[in-house]
Amino acid sequence: MWCGIVTLFPEMFKALSYGITSRALKRKLLEINFYNPRDFTIDLHKTVDDRPYGGGPGMVMKVEPLLAAIAAGQQKVGNNAQVISMSPQGKCITQQDIDAIASSAMNIIFIAGRYEGIDERVYDLVVDQEWSIGDYVLSGGELAIMVILDAITRLLPGALGHEHSIKQDSFVDGLLDCPHYTRPEIIHGHKVPGVLLNGDHKAINNWRLQQQLGRTWLRRPDLLARKQLTSIEKELLGSFIEERGTNYE
Ligand code: 4FV
């Protein structure tokens, strides 16, 4: 996967040089090129922002340096990159979106806004999609891009040591993840659930699915409302709720 990142702070992306994203970069599963709008300015002061028309606080990122930076990225990949701007006004990205992007192998040029945002005419002229990572305001789009890139990269074939763990991810089946335990078997008086200790994998898978259903019912009923449960799943959730009666876990 190739992605271009239009950002005033390319050094921030050093954060991707750790763990799974680092390995994916080394294995060339992911290739990133940076385009700093400041390098595409023509004035002595390398101006990338200006005061907002209509007044008001803050500054707005100028059209020309952004268009030139984006054009440089498009040139790198023969003009077939999707231009994606990160902002709170964008579509809130879900795991389903991440799955679709990771399996699409599409080229992406991300725009990291700063200040109050970018001039709207950049959207009119070159932005294909606008994405958000959540309903809160960041000081810049860089962290949002890294969140998206991290979520995509771990799904790229060869990125994770063991592919099957993806199948057990949260949200893969529209449910929250089950609890995880490792040694010691008892700590501070807290024991690992017995079902996980006697190697009955059918019982273990049922327990994990029941935990996923129960937790989703407790914490994210909105997700459960979107999911068509099988009869087994209805049974497992039913006994989860029964076992807990009114007081939840
Ligand atoms: C954001 C978000 C976000 C808004 C102004 C950058 C900031 C500044 N991006 N999801 N939430 N962006 O807050 O993606 O330009």
Residues whose N, C-alpha, C, O or C-beta is under 5 A from the ligand:
A	BS01	4FV	M86 S87 P88 G113 R114 Y115 E116 G117 W131 S132 I133 G134 Y136 V137 L138 S139 G140 G141 A144
